[in-house]
Amino acid sequence: MADVFIETLEYRRELASRVQKLFDLWGLSEADQMILLGLTPDNQSAFARFDTGECGPETRVMLVRVNLLLEITTVRLILHALM
């Protein structure tokens, strides 16, 4: 059974944009970004679509990883504010 996304393309693009900002802030290489997104070197075309904002996370795994990265960042910001 294929993954069915409830999320819209616009929502996934917004997620991609936010994660790209994190990657830029963290100074990650393209290879490191691909690892965090769960992509292998032979998924270069999927990464290029994600990187340029053409689309958001294309698989359920990538969508989960993107959400986890954003959640981790949110928790870090909250903990930083509490210190």
Secondary structure, 3 states (H helix, E strand, C coil): CCCCCCCCHHHHHHHHHHHHHHHHHHCCCHHHHHHHCCCCHHHHHHHHHHHCCCCCCCCHHHHHHHHHHHHHHHHHHHHHHHC
